[in-house]
Amino acid sequence: MAISKDLLEILVCPVCKATLDLKADQSGLKCVECHRVYPIRDDIPVMLVDEAKIEE
């Protein structure tokens, strides 16, 4: 089961409050501003700053 569009519309980056995009491989949510990627585990986004990785 994928992340619902309704959930994607309300989730924002906990650091900079920018919108998040689902990565192409659906492994995480990437912030459009600070480029942090929050992992998705068992179809649940892990929105913890300590769990995020910064990608360019």
C-alpha positions as CSV (number, residue, x, y, z in Angstrom):
1,M,0.0,0.0,0.0
2,A,1.4,3.4,-1.0
3,I,1.2,6.7,0.8
4,S,-2.1,8.3,0.1
5,K,-2.3,11.6,-1.7
6,D,-4.3,13.1,1.1
7,L,-1.5,12.3,3.6
8,L,1.1,13.8,1.2
9,E,-0.8,17.0,1.0
10,I,-0.7,17.6,4.7
11,L,2.8,16.4,5.5
12,V,5.6,19.0,5.6
13,C,9.2,18.9,6.5
14,P,9.6,19.2,10.3
15,V,12.7,21.4,9.9
16,C,11.8,24.0,7.3
17,K,8.0,23.4,6.8
18,A,8.4,23.0,3.1
19,T,6.4,20.4,1.0
20,L,7.6,16.9,0.5
21,D,7.8,14.8,-2.7
22,L,7.6,11.1,-2.8
23,K,10.8,9.6,-4.2
24,A,10.6,7.7,-7.5
25,D,11.4,4.4,-5.8
26,Q,8.9,5.2,-3.0
27,S,11.6,4.7,-0.3
28,G,11.1,8.1,1.3
29,L,9.8,11.6,1.2
30,K,12.2,14.3,0.1
31,C,11.9,18.0,1.1
32,V,11.9,20.4,-1.8
33,E,13.8,23.0,0.2
34,C,16.4,21.4,2.5
35,H,16.6,18.1,0.6
36,R,16.2,15.9,3.6
37,V,14.8,12.5,2.9
38,Y,12.5,10.9,5.5
39,P,12.3,7.1,5.2
40,I,9.1,5.2,4.7
41,R,9.0,2.0,6.7
42,D,6.1,-0.4,6.5
43,D,4.1,2.2,4.6
44,I,4.6,4.7,7.4
45,P,6.7,7.9,6.9
46,V,9.2,8.3,9.7
47,M,9.2,12.1,10.2
48,L,12.0,12.3,12.7
49,V,14.9,14.7,11.9
50,D,17.4,12.2,13.3
51,E,16.3,9.5,10.8
52,A,16.5,11.8,7.8
53,K,19.4,11.9,5.3
54,I,20.3,14.9,3.2
55,E,20.4,14.2,-0.5
56,E,21.3,16.6,-3.4
